[in-house]
Amino acid sequence: MDPNSLNVIQGAAGAAGGGDPAKYVEEVFNTDLWDGTGSTHSITNDIDLTEGGLVWTKVRDADDNHYFADSERGKTGTYFDELTSSSNYSSQTNRSWGITSFNSDGFSCGGDNNQFNSSSYEYASWSFRKAPGFFDVVTYTGNSTAGREISHALGSTPGMVIVKRTNLSAHWVVWHRSTGEGYFKLNATDGFSSSDAFIRSATSSNFTLGSDGDVNSTGNSYVAYIFAHDDERFGDDEDESIIKCGTFSGNATDNAIDLGWEPQWLMVKRSDTPSNSGHQDYTSWLIQDNMRGFGADGDTGHADHFLWANGTAAEGVRGNLSGGVAHDYAFIATPTGFRTENGGQVEFNHGSPATYIYMAIRRGPMKTPEDATKVFHVYAATENATNPWTPGFVPDLFLYDRPDEIGNSVFGIRLLGAGNSLRPEVTTAEDVDLNNENFHWDSPNGTFEAGWFGGTTYYLRTTFKRAPGFMDIVTYTGTGSATAFSHNLGVKPELVIFKSRSHNQDWIVKFQDRDNMLYMNDTTGYSGGANYFDAEDTATTFYGRAGNAMSNNSGYDYVAYLFATCPGVSKVGSYTSNGNARDIDCGFDAGARFVMIKRTDSSTTGDWFIWDSVRGYSGSTDNFLKMNSTAAQDSNYNNIDDHLGALSAGFSVTASSVVNINTADYIYLAIA
């Protein structure tokens, strides 16, 4: 559809996004990363940009501009007209490169150029779909009349409005709800200026202009990007927000900002003008996202990837702002917001009177999965495995194995960054290797790579995606006292796996209630006892054990994996064996693709057995690994099957197998 027709349809619809109302953040926003191809290329992210919207792009590993293309200005010829926030230039038209179309599932681009799609560089983009309660784009022609109102279709009062004159050079003017009448410049480091000549105010139906030429000069053309604030119309019950525009005061120490949810994208700007204005990075527009990497809570191990909206520098360095010195993390994403830490980048957390504005977008997905292939993937092959594979989603947890060899399994975790990993068979702390980025979390379009793969070794690759009702991952720092740590699982977790990242400690597992504790790197049965953990977990919080080095010692850094029963997707359960072959009904539409089983009765021992459908378990023998062992896989037994008889709703255990010993108790995690 051409942009002019698109504008007519959207105007007739009378709302931001003329189609079905969006309910989840994953329907309206996405961060995409890609390696330049030097030719035409499509980004598939399930964002319906035919509803209208904005695509904001930046080359990641080179010094160049940010580029904005939107549905309202549309195309001149083959390519969308572009603006750049790192300068005051007018709209650039008749480009021989850039975005060629807004699609129902993303966008397309082309051209062999350094700015957008050269095969020599890597790129990032952020897609914003027009939708009530989230984002709108409008264009207008100036008339120099102070007090003029420009209509929008957010359906709620905006949190931030960005205006740019498009036919002539002009500053990018930013209005933010926390500062009110006046403006910032997106293309500059200036602090807030109070003035009624720019943007005066905003309501649920319009925003009001002054008469300055940057926003309202007679006969000149303008585009406005309008972002919502805390509009609670999203989620299953349509009572949650997905975007917030707020402010915080610096305190030069730990500083936690509560959003009520975990962000996936964050832009922060200092609003006052510091006395040491020579440090431009003190007042630049910082951008972080979870695809390129936020720091983990309590983490001091790796540099994060961030960009400046007002600058051209490549990501992850101060670039031309501070002489190319490497940065540590600026902000850490938490389950309920974001935070700074003493020893982090103090330019974003100066003490009083420093103040900061921000815009944050919620992490997805918000929708509870109904299809396990969207959140879990297992792949095994013998190949030159430096080649990536595509799980069909962007993963958050990765389990790496060489099934035919003796050696460690390895967990890679998006929250911990590319160089960090943990090994489930041992008690050792997190491996931190910044120069050996074994887990390439930011590979494009859900494709995933791991630096260890290569040669002719047989590899097993198991990936998980965080999703409501299924699985969540939380990093936290222990307090030493009974503490409710937040999570975003949305239901009470039934299986929680704890590991200290900072110290050599056992892996421990909580099953369904506060009494049951197991060691994952050990074969022993239950050893917890009544009220072992501090309290019962809830749909929003979980507990370790106060003062316990394995789950909540003061100052120790931890990671927790939280699993729950998600209908049709996953099942956390238990059974007591009678020694006979039996079906374990998980409520699936087909057999389980992954099964982990552990014997728990205290008088005996049992390994943490793992099976998957790719290596196979439906014949006379099956291949299993032990999570607690470095041993190669064993294929000399037939312990489980994908089903017995007509039942295909889970898995079955065979008579007198190692996971079906008469009178023994077992727990399991199965994934469809």
Secondary structure, DSSP 8 states (H G I E B T S, - for coil): --HHHHHHHHHHHTSSSSSS---SGGGTEEEEEEE--SS-EEEE-S--GGG-EEEEEEESSSS--EEEEETTT-EETTEE-BB-TTS----B-S-SSEEEEEETTEEEEE---TTTT-TT-EEEEEEEE-BTTTEEEEEEE----TT-EEE---SS-EEEEEEEESSS----EEEETTT-SBBEETTS----B--SSSEEEE-SSEEEE-S-HHHH-TT-EEEEEEEE-S---BTTTT-B-SEEEEEEE--SS-EEEE-SS-EEEEEEEE-S--S-TT-GGGTS-EEEETTT--B-TT--S----EEETT----TTB-GGGTTT-B---S-EEETTEEEE-TTS-GGGS--TT-EEEEEEEE-S--S--S-GGGTEEEEEEES-TTS-B--SS--SEEEEE-TTSSS--EEEEGGG-TTEEE-TTS----EE-TT---EETT-GGG-BEETT--TT-EEEEEEE--BTTTEEEEEEE--SS---EE---SS--SEEEEEESSS----EEEESSTT-EEETTS-B-----TT-SSS---SSEE---TT-TTT--TT-EEEEEEE--BTTTEEEEEEE--SS-EEEE---SS--SEEEEEE--TTSB--EEEEETTT--SSSSEEEEETT-----EEEE--EES-STT--SEEEE-TT-TT--TT-EEEEEEE-
